[in-house]
Amino acid sequence: MAAEGARTPAENYVFDLATSRRGYRMNKLFGSLVDPANRDRFTADEAAYCAEYRLTPEQTEAVLDRDWQAMLDSGGSIFYVFKLAMMDKRSMQYLGGVFTGMTEEEFVAALKAGGRIRG
């Protein structure tokens, strides 16, 4: 049984070509955050930085609100989204919890139990 808020197998996220195209600009923004100067610019004015990359209004809102699920839904690749999470000092386990409807601690416990989600 899936955790509350988690997706069913039929709803699992698939990062395909269409998703890649939809999220291209947002993923480019996230990728740019590997450069310390870009991190400083992003931190100084996140909305302006999003505008530089011509994100859609929905993508911009997701980034500014740190709506991790909305970032994936609007074409974000977890590998790029994680670059933003790292700026917020968030772990991959934190994101795993968000995407499965668990707390970070519950997600870590599930990993330690062999990746099995008890519900």
Order of alpha helices (4+ residues) and beta strands (2+ residues): alpha-alpha-alpha-alpha-alpha-alpha-alpha-alpha-alpha
